[in-house]
Amino acid sequence: MDAIRNVLITDAQGAASLRHRLVASSDWDEVQHWCRQVYMPYEASPQGPARRPDSVLDAVRIGHFTLSRFSYGIPVHLREFSAEAGLGMVLTTLRGAIRHWSCGKSYSDTGIGEAFLVDNSRTHYRLDADAEHLQVNLTFAHEAMAGLYERWFGRPADERMWSCKFRFGGAQSSWIALLSYACRCITQMPEAVEQGPLGRHLEETLGMHLLTLWRQQLDQPEAATVHRLAPRHVLAAEQYMREHARQAPTLSELAAVAGVSVRTLSAAFREFRGCTPMQALRELRLSGVRAELLLAPQGATVRDLAAQWGYASFGLFAAAYRKRFDESPSATLYRR
């Protein structure tokens, strides 16, 4: 999953990159302007007390597809996607959870590694995303997909197929493997993807994969899903982690802030995040140090940055960092 998580924001050497950055903003109008360019016209509204987004959008073209990495940074509700735009979407969840509404009270929830496919030109769709949501999206043109179908299968697609919207994928799925390959190509050979035959190859391969899944839905619709949006105490603990990561809060401290017992918080994290609270905190802290190493000024040292993040034992920190990122922190600092 690392290739997907880091696509569009790192270069081939693993350094931070703004090559594909379109917008990073807390202004609704600016964020929505770019979203409508990359996706299609739709209505977005914040959910809960946070009213301003903390949004980052990066995107690249792969043939007729647009691949983007996006988050609003707050809970949102999206609706009224434009049918006239003639576009559809594949939303692959990298963090948090998204509820995809089909019609009435029917919905599918996607967690980490799961995706949702919908042709917005042929069916109604809306979604709710929690505060932690982050996804890599593919936007596609209906006419291009219809032409690809007819070229490979020798006849037009059954119109019923385009109205199917469904969840698929998962951490060990062929979709994640294929998307990881595409993302590695984008990171390591961006010019070849944007301008050369490699981009056309990826366009054809991604399109055929999605069309094959679509065909299967006519005979084998997706199984019912379970509720996966994280409860309030998980979100509260995660918010506290982000605000106090440098102080390395304890598990008891996180539970107290969330207003639940340690046992309840741990069980909720395992169910909705696939890890323990302390594993989530460890990932947040190591990623924070890595981000600062990649942007560190001349003269900065690994030991000083680690100390600023509350690591008392430099040896233990370096070992954990190497295990997580497959390189030493000094190697990261050297590449900045």
N, C-alpha and C positions, 0 to 999 in steps of 0.2 A: 504493500500500500504506500510505501514511502515515495515511489515515483509519482503517484497520483497526488499525494499531499503536497509535494514540493514543485509540481509542475507550474510553470509561468512565473515563479518567484525566485528560482535559483538558476544559475547557469550550469554548463557542463562540468565545471570544477566544484560545484556545490556552493558557490558564493551567492550572496543575495543579489537579485537582479530586478530592475524596473523596466526591462525591455518591453514587456507586454502590459504594463500598468495603464489603465484607462482612467480610473478615479479612485481616490482615497479621501472620503469626505464624511462630514456629519450634517451636511445640508441635504434635505429631502429632495429639493428640486434638482440639484446637481446629480444626485444618485439616480433619481428616476429618469432623468434625461439619458444617461448612459445605459441604464437598464433597457429602456425602450429601443435604443439603437442595437444593442447586442441581442436582446430577446425579441420582444414585441410590445405593443401598447398593452398595459394592464393597470389595474388599480392596486395600490399597496397601502396598508394602514398599520401603524404600530399597535402592539398589544401589551397591556400592562402599563406600569408607571413611566418607563423610559419612552420618551417621545422623539428623540433624535437618534438617527442611525449612527453607527460607527463602522462604516462600510468600506470595503476594498474590493475592487473589480479588476481582474486581469483577463485578457482574451486573446485568441489567435484563430486564424482561419485555417481549416483543413478542407480544401475543396469547397463544397457548398455548406459544410458544417462550420459552426463557430464553437470552439471549445473555450469555456470560461471557468474561472475559479472565483467564487463569489460568496459573500456573507453580508447581511444587513447589520450584524452585530447586536441586534435586539430582537425580541419576539415580534413576528409580523404575520399578517394575514394578507394573502394575495388572491385576487379574484378578477373576473371579467377580462380574461385573456382574449385578445383580438383574433376572431376567426378570419377576418379579412386579410390579415397579414400572411396567411397561407403557410404557417410555420408550426413545428412541433418541438418537443423538448425531451431530453433524457436527463434526469437529475440524479446524480450519484452522491450519496451522503458520506462525508468524510468525518464529520463531528456533529454532535447533538442529534436531533431527531426532527423529522418532518412528517406531518400528517397530510396525505393527499386525498382530497374529497372528490368522489366521482359524481354522485347525484344523491339528493336527499341526505340520508344518514349513513350512506355507504362510504367507507374510507379504507385506506391502506397506510400503515406507518412504515417508514424506512429508517433503519438505524445505520450504524457505521458499515460501509461496504455494500449496502443495498441501493438499488436504483429504481426509478419509476419512469415509465415511458408513456407519453401522451401526445397525440396529434391534435393540437389546439385548433386546427382548421376544420376538424370533423367532430369535435365533442366538447362539452362544457367541462370545466376543471377549475378547482381552487385549492389552496393549500394553507396550512398553518405551520410555522417554523418556530422552534424554541430559541432562546437567547444564544445558545451555543452553536447554532446551525452553521455549517460550512459545507459547500458542495462544489463538485466539478460538474458543469453542465455541458451538454451538447445541444445546440439549436440547429434544426434541420428544416429544409424546404420541402413541403409536401410533394410538389411536382417532381422534384429531383428524386425523392424516394419512390414515388410511383413509377417514374421512368426506369429506375434501377430494377424494380420488381419485374416490370414487363420484359426488360432486357434479359434477365436471368431465368425467369419462369415461363416466358413465351406468351403470356396473356396478362391482361390487367388484373390487379388484385381485387378480391371480393371486397366490396365497399364496407361490409360489416367489419372487416379487419381493422380499418382505420379508426373506428370508433372504440376499439378495445384499448383500455388504459390499465396498466398493471404494474405490479412490483416484481422485480427479479434481481438476480445477482446474489451477492454475499461474499464474504471474505475469501472463500476458496473457489469462487465461480469462474467460469470461462470469461464472463464479462469483465471482471476485475483483472484477469490476466491480460486480456486484449487491451483494456484501457491503460493498464500499466505500460504495455509495450508502446502504445501511441504516445503516452506522456514522456517516456524515455526518449523517443525519437524527437519530440518537440524540444526537450531540454538539451539533447546532445547534438541535434542537427536541425536547428530552427529554419535555416534558409532552405534546406532541402524539403522540409515539410510545407513551408509557405509558398515556395516558388517552383519546386521540382517535381519529378514523377513520384517521389516518396509520398508527397501529400495526396496524390490521386490514388495511390495504392491504399493508404490509410482510409481515405474517404470510401472506397469501394468495400474494404474489409469491415469497417464499422457499420456501414449501411446494410450489408448482407447479414451480418450478425443480428442486427435489430429486426430486419425483415423475417429472418428465420424464427426468432422469438415471437413475433407478431403472428405468423402463420400457425404456430403451435397453440396460440390462445383460442382460436376458433374451436378447437377440439378439446383442449386441456386448460381451462381457465385457472388462474392462480388460486391457491388455497386461501382460506380466510386468514386474516392477520390478527395479532393481538395488540392491545394498547401498549405503545412504546414511548410516548412523550414522558420525559422525566418529571417526577413530582417536584413540588416546590422546595422540599428540603435538600434535594440534590442540587438544584439550581442555586440555592442560597449558599451552600458549601462551596460550589465552584466559583461563585462571585467573590467569596471571601478569599479563596485560594489566589485568585488573580490579583486581588488588592494587597495581599500580605504574603506573597510567595517568597519574598526576600527574607522574611522573618521565620520561615519554615514552621507554620502552625502545626500543633499536634492534632492527633485524631480526636481527642477529647474536646479540644478547642473548636474544631470543625463541627462536631456534633452539637455542642452548646450553641453555636451560632445558628445552626440549622433548626434548633429546637426539637431534636429527637435524640434517642439514645445512640451510642456508638454502634450497637448491633443493628439497629434499624438503618442507620446511614450506610453502614458497610454492605448490608443486604441490598439496599436500593442501588448503590453504585455497581455492584456485581450484576444486577438485573438490567439496569438501563445504560450502563457505560462499559460493561464487560471487564471491569477492573475494580480494585479496592480504592478507597479515597486516597490513601497514601501513594499508591501507584500513579494515580492521576496527578497528585501534587508533585511527585518526583519528575514526571514527564514535563510538567509546566516549568519547574525550576531549571531542569537541564536545558530545555528549549530556550528559556530566557537567557541563560548564560551563553548559549550558542549564538543567539541573535546579537548579543553585545560583543562577542568575540569577532563576529563577521563585520561589525561596524566600528570596532574599537579604534581610537586615535593612535597616532604614533606614540610610542613610549609606554603604552598600556601593557600590563603583564597578566598572565593567566591567574597567578596567585592573587593579585589584587582584585580582579573581577570575581573570582570565586569567593573571596572574603566578603565582597559587597553583597553576595547572594546568601551569606550566612553559612558557608561551608567551613566548618572548623578543622576538618581533616582534609588536607589537600590530596593526600594519597587515595583516600576513599572516593573523593570527588573525581579525580582523574580516572580511576578504574571504572566508575559508573558511567562517566562520559564516553570513554572508549567503548564500553559494551553497548551503549545506546547508539552512538553515531559511527562506530567502526573506524575511529581515528582519535588521536590524542587531542586535547584542547589546544595544545601549543601548535599542532598542525593546522587547526582551524584558524587560529590567530595569524599564522604565517600566510594563509591564503587570502586574508581579508582584502 
